[in-house]
């Protein structure tokens, strides 16, 4: 059985995390993704707090600090962006520079994680969860660059990648709805807006209890309904643009065929029959 009375994850993390009880939900998801127990210390100001009109359906950008002082960007993207990788790079760079004070040494920079939940086919790949980190390899000997013992002592890091930002990309629409592990249970929720009774992932029971539509205030229900409507309207708009583009391509192909037939002095009535174009359209070529 599934729980079908749930709020979409994108709206919930933007609107409901002001309630600290909801921290348990987000902590659970991040713990399953990062494979370590994550405790949220605070929410930080981010782009999601700016109520721009064009943000209402397109993106959510949440920045949290965990108990280790690390910074985690959580971004949900509903519509396709070809330069989305660039936005990921910009986001981590911006956070790195904003959260170091003037006069502090470079060693004071925070570890940043960029968690991206996308509902489009970002890049080209067969998997639905990707992890990126920075390692250095010798171009001659292929050896992996490591920290010195003194650096490990001073920095509290074991390997260089622990200093640099790490990126996670979850391609929700690529998921095949078969939950093989606890992280998959979260992705199942992201894709289907449902939580199955047998799911045991960290935080998922809290989501099932706390993030229910019937627990929203009347004002929140109106806001949530608007969010769903905007998502549907945008999906319809993009579908219409796709169909129009395909129609234009087909018409252009037919026009090229008709032009070639016209140059071969094929009878006009036959060109109309074979291409479906009107006489006027063919005569204007």
Secondary structure, 3 states (H helix, E strand, C coil): CEECCECCHHHHHHHCCCCHHHHHHHHHHHHHHHCCCCCEEEEECCHHHCCCHHHCCCEEEEEEEECCCCEEEEEEECCCCCCHHHHHHHHHHHHHHHCCCCCCCHHHCCCEEEEEEECCCCCCCCCCEEEECCCCECCCCCCECCCCHHHHHHHCCCCHHHCCCEEEEEEHHHCCCCCCCHHHHHHHHHHHCCEECCCCCCCHHHHHHHCEHHHCCHHHHHHHHHHHHHHHHHHHHHHHHHHHHHHHHHHHHHHHHHHHHHHCCCCHHHHHHHHCCCHHHHHCC
